[in-house]
Amino acid sequence: MKKYIPQRNMPAKLVSVGSYELQRSLVNAVIDASPEGILVVDEHGIIVSHNQQFVEIWRIPNDRLRGIEPDTAVGADDQPILSTVLERVKDPQTFLARVKLLYDNPQLKDHCEIELKDGRTLERHSTVLRNDDGEYLGRVWFFRDISTQKQTESMLRDLAHHDPLTGASNRRYFFERANQEVARSKRSSTPLSVAELDIDFFKQINDQNGHAIGDEVLKSLCNASLDLLRETDIFARLGGEEFAVLLPDTNLEGARCLAERLRQAIADSKLKLNSGILSCTVSIGVAMLKPADTCIEDCLLRADSALYKAKHNGRNRVETEA
């Protein structure tokens, strides 16, 4: 086989033309193969290049692709594309203001996340293009759909904060938020109360009906309780059949009234079984944060004492500890 020998005497003009065509072909191949949506706009706001992924990410209709090349926006002003994008984003005013800022300040780079009206989230990168002399040539935009990643992150956060069986907040999250509320209560001199709930005779429910039914009782209790709480309240499963409610901006009397409504709602809830109807009751202890308390555990100790009193006094009742 004959060995190929480069022509060292090839004219410089031909070498530069070949090199330019190779570079252009390479750039186009990279843009087309990129999983990111890419848009390149020159210094006059004319679209120089974009890939199909950009069109698909932004779901740009064909009638907005008014470029000199078929089914593209290449060679056209970027305003029709920008109008489509503004229709898609959840906060168009902020989006447009940032785009204008970037165009007016070529030295700026951009990296942010954009929420769309259809629930998706896009990650955006943008940087300027300059020639060898440093002159501004335009700006390139990169867009990537990170919706699945954001959903996974949200799911992991949810798992880290919630009890997998009942959906209530877990013990770790309760104490994290509770001590934040303790600090806020002391700064603002606002009341903070807690209520501890314990299912009466829960071992007997498990022994007679099985742990699967016991799990359903726990979930039923949570559903009945959450309907009565505010968004600012934290309802948590501390362990087993023991639950706690953190009640910001609530004094002892307000917490006692809420605890009574919880007790009644849980007693009224019924769980349908093949063998009949199952219901349960709870005993509840309530306490309010005191000026001398240094952490939520101090308040919980008094709530626990009130809970023990409720058990001792016949169960299915609310007791307070001043």
Secondary structure, DSSP 4 states (H G I P E B T S, - for coil): -PPP---TT--HHHHHHHHHHHHHHHHHHHHHH-SSEEEEEETTSBEEEE-HHHHHHHT--GGG--SSSTTS-TTSBSHHHHHHHHHHBS-HHHHHHHHHHHHH-TT--EEEEEEBTTS-EEEEEEEEEE-TT--EEEEEEEEEE-HHHHHHHHHHHHHHHB-TTT-SB-HHHHHHHHHHHHHHHHHHT--EEEEEEEETTHHHHHHHH-HHHHHHHHHHHHHHHHTTS-TT-EEEEEETTEEEEEEET--HHHHHHHHHHHHHHHHH--EEETTEEE---EEEEEEE--TT--SHHHHHHHHHHHHHHHHHTTSS-EEEE-
